[in-house]
Amino acid sequence: VYRWVANVLNAWENHRTDVEFENNLITKVFLFQFCNSFASFFYIAYVKHYVGDPCIDNNCLGELRLQLFILFGMQVVVGNLVEVVLPTATRMLHLYRNASDDPSKPKKSAGDTKRKLQLAQEHCSQEELQAMLLPYEASEAFQDYNEMVIQYGFVTLFVVAFPLTPVMALANNILEIHVDAFKLCTAHRRPFPHRASDIGSCQVHCAFSTWESIRWGVRWSFFLHAMNSLAVVTNISILLFTYDPNDKVTSDATSSTTKWVTFIVAEQLSVALKHLVAYLVPDEPLELGQLKGRHKHIEANVFLGHHVDDKAVPTNLTEKAESLDLVILDKYDSFPGAVSPSDATSSLPPPPAPAYESRV
């Protein structure tokens, strides 16, 4: 429902470009999905005990752990089943309708239906069978990214309540690889490739630099980094403020001032450690940066004719390549047995003479 509402609201806004449309759609869908997935966790962790609503066994941390296990497990199981069953059932339905003389007439037995499906697969060509598959549209990739971002929220935001959540996420991702492979290879048509600058993400320095970049650059990467910062706050606050009768360190006897001071100090130290790790671990490895720089240097010198030294400028492309210790191969010499277009044309028989009709 929230996906349909987000699409309707986004269409009403009538954005000028596809980039603006995608950015705002990502924002709406993520906010709907975030509230739908995590609202119950925030209520159990921070509100339920303090409004007089008793938790299970008077243990809010235990109830939060149980809630996280149930909802995340259901999302994993139901999500993978839907990705496999729905395209497969649609494909079988198309085969059944194609094989039946009267699709609206119900069949009398399951064996008759199975026989119809077998006949359809035997008599339809490969192209016809592929045309019966569901198209893999851009919304499919959008949904896959959204699923991964929400899963990242399950792993990070409340991991202190259920530390086995990352293990479940790892098992789900291993299963997801095979599910997506099955979906792309057997249940969907072959996706048409299209050029894109990124997956719909913005670098951190772009997302936090100006209001315009926040307004139009809020995408998947922005929400991932936002959940990183939010996870620091939620996990520390759960340890300190979520009621747990078995916790003797942060029990009700501990003063609220002590809890708040501990929370602020721990939060600041964790955020500082997070930024230190982000600074020490570069987004791009050093070897990859050097390789990209070498490629740009070769492109500028060989193909664009730019030179940074005062030596003699090579006169042609081959001399430029030799000066950089490169070998430029003709594309027909790169593969053994390849035939150039000129040789292929010369070996063809001459075209037949045109036939003219006699006119009276």
N, C-alpha and C positions, 0 to 999 in steps of 0.2 A: 504494500500500500504506500509506504513512504517513498519508494522508488518512483511510483506513478505520480505522486504528489510533487516530488522534486522536479520531474520532467515537465509537468504542467506549469508549475511556477516559473521554471526556467524559460519555457516557451513564451510565457506572458511578458517576461522582461525584455525579450526581443534584442538580444545582444548583437553587436555589430560584426564580430568575427567569431570563427569557430573556437579560437583560443579562449576568448572571454566566456563563451558558452560552456566550454569544457571546465574551466576553472570554477565557475559558479555552480555547475552541476555537481562537481566533486565536493564542493563545500556543503551544499544542501544534503546530498546523500550521506556524507560522512557524519554530519550533525544528527540527522535522523537515526542513522545506524548506531552512533555512539550512545545516544540517549536510550535507544531500545535495548542495547546490549548491556550497558553498565549502570543504568539507573538503580536497579535493585541492589547492586553491590554497594553503591554509595549510601543507600538508605540503611542497609544492614550495618555497615561499618560505622556510620557517623550519626544516624538519626534514631534508629529503632530503640536503642536502650534508653535514650534520653527523653523520649516522648511517652514513656510508660508502656510501650509495646514489648512484652517479654520475648526474648529470643528462645530458640530451642534449647532446652536444658539450661536456660539462663546463661548461655555461652554464645555471644555474638560472633566471636572469632571462629568458633566451630561451625556455626550456621553459615558464615561467609565462605568457609572452606568447602562445605557441602554444596552450597549454591554454585560456587565456581566450578566444581567438578561436574555437576549435573549439566549446567548450561553449556560449558565448553565441550563436554563429551557429546551432548546432543547436536551441537553445531558441527562437530567433526563428522559424526555418523550421518546425519541428515543431509549435510552439504555434499558429501561424496556420493551418497545414494542418488540424490537428485541429479548430479552431473552425469551419472552413468545411466540411470533408469529412464529419465525423460527423453534424451536424444534417441536411445535405443527403441523405446516404445513408439516414438514418432516415426522412426524409420520403418518399423514393422507395420505400423498403421498404413503408411504410404504403399508398402509392398502389398498389403492385403487389399487395399482399395484398387490398386492397379491390376491385381489378379482376378478380382471379382467382377462378374458381369453386372451385378446390381449391388453397389456398395451399401445401399440403405437396407437391403434385405438381410436379416440375421441368419447366421449359420446354425445348423442343427447340432453339430458336434465339434469338439476340439480337434479331432483328427482331420476333419474337412478343412478347417482353418489352417492347420499345419501343412496340409497338402497344397493348399492354395499358395502359401508362402514359398514352399519349395518350388512350385511351378513358376512363380514370379521371378525367383532368383535364377532359375535355369533359362528362362526365355527372354529376360531383359538383358540388354547390353550393359557393358561396364559404365558407359556414359549415363544411361538411364538410371542405373542403381545409384550412381553418385549424385544425380540430380534429385533423388528422393531424400537425400540427407539434409539435415538442417544447415543453413548457412552460418558460418562463424563470423558474426558481425562485430563491429567495434564495441558494442555493449557487452559482449562476452569477455573481452579483455578488460574492460572497465570493471566488471563484476569480479574478475579474478584478482585485480589489484585491490579492490575494496575488501575482499575477503582476507587477503594477506594483512592489510592494515588493521582490521578489526582483530585478527588473531594476534597481532603484535600487541594490541592493547590488553588482551587476556593474559599474555605472557608477562608483561611488564607492570601493569598498574596495580595488581593485587597478588603478585607472586609471593609476597611474604606470608600470606594466609594459606597458600597451597603451593609449596615449593616444587611439586612434581608437574606443574603446568608446563614448563619448558620441555620436559621429557615427552609429555603428550603432544606438544606442538611439533617436536622433532619427528615423532612417529607419524603424525598427520601429514607433515610435509613429504616424508618418504612415500607415503601412500598417495599423496596428491600428485606426485610426479608420474606415477603409473596411471592414475585416473585421468590426468590431462593428456597423457600419451594415447590412452584408449579413446578419449573423447575426440582428439584431433585426427586420429588415424582411421577410426571406424565409424564414429557417430556424427561427424560434421564434414561438410565439404572442405576442400582444400582452401585455406585462407588466402586471399589476395594480398600480397605485400604492398605496403604503402609507406612512403617516407615520413619520418617523424623526427623532430629534434631530440626528443626524450620521451619518457613514459608518462609525462605529465607531472614532472617534479621540478622544483626550483631549488637552487643551492641555498644554503643557510644565510650567506651574506646578502643574497638577493631578497630572501623572504623577510628579513628583519631590517632592511636598510631604510626604506621609505614607506609611507602609507600607500602610495600607488602600487609598489611592488607587493605589499601585503594584500591590497585589494584585488589585484589581478594575478598575483603569483602564488596565491594560497592553493597548493596542490598537495599531492601525496607526501612529498618530502617534508613540507612544512608541518603537516599533521604528525608525521613520525617523530620529528624533533620536538614538537610540542608535547607528545606523549612521553618522550624521554624525560623532559623536565617535570611533567605532572607525576610520573611514576616515582620520582624522588620524594615528592610531597606526600603522595598517598601511602607509600610503604612505610615511611617513618611515622606518619600520623596513625596508621593502623596499629603499629607496635605500641604507641603511647596512649591513644585515646579509645581504641576499640575495646569494649569490655570483654575481659577474659578472666573467669574466676580462678584459673590455675596460674595466672601470672602474679607473682609476688613482688616483682620489681616495680611495675607500674600499676599497682592496685589503686583502689579508691582512696586508700590512706595517704597516698602520695599527693602532695599539694599541687594544685593546678599551675601555680607559678613555676614550680620545679619542672613540670611536664612541658610547659611552653618554652622555658629557657633551653631545656634539652632538645626540644623540637627545632628551635631556631638554629642552635649551634650545629646539630647533626645535619640539618638541611643545607646550611651554608657550606659545611665541609664536603658534603656529597656533591653539591653543584660545582664546587671548585675542583674536586677530583674528576668529575665528568668532563669539564672543559679542559683539564690538563691532559686527560687521555685522548680527547678529540684533537688536541694540538700536537701531541707526540705521535699519533698514528695518522699519517696523511691520507687524504681521500684518494690520492693517486700515487702508486709506488714510484720510487725514484727511477727504476729501470724503465718503466712505461713512459715517464716524462722525457727521459733521454731518447727513447726510441721515437716518440712523437717529434721531438726537436730535430732529430736526424732526418726524418721524413720531410719535414718542412724545409730543411736546408737543401735537401736533394731536389725537391720540387721547385724551390726558388732559383737554384742554380741551373738545373738542366732544362726545365720546361718553361720557366718564366724569364730566364736570361738575367737574373739579378746576381751581382757579384759583390763581395765585400773586400776583396783584396785588389792590389794594384798590378797584378801580373797580367800577362798577355791574355786577352779575352779570346776564348776559342771561337772559331768561326762557324761551326755547325754543331748539331746535336750530338754526333758521335764523339767529336773532340771534347765536348763538355762532359760527356759521360766518362771518357777515358781519364780526364783530369780528376774525377772523383772516384776512380777505381770501380766504375760500373760497366756493365755490359748490357746494351739494349738489344734485345732479341726481337726479330720480327714475329708477330703473333702466329704466323704459319710455320716458323722454325722452332717454336717453343714445344711443339708436340710432335713426336715421331709419327711419320705417315701422313701428316697434314698436307693438304693440297691448297695452294694459293688460288684466289679467284681467277687470275689470268691463266694459270695452267689448266684449271677446271674448264674454263670457257673454251680454250683452244682444243681440248680433247672432245668436245661435244660435236655431234654431226651437224652439218649445216641445216638451217631451217628449211622446211619444204616451200616450194614456190606457191604463191597464192593462186587460188583458183578463181577465175573470172567467169561470170555468166554472160553468155552471148545475148545481146539485145537485138530485137528485130525492129 
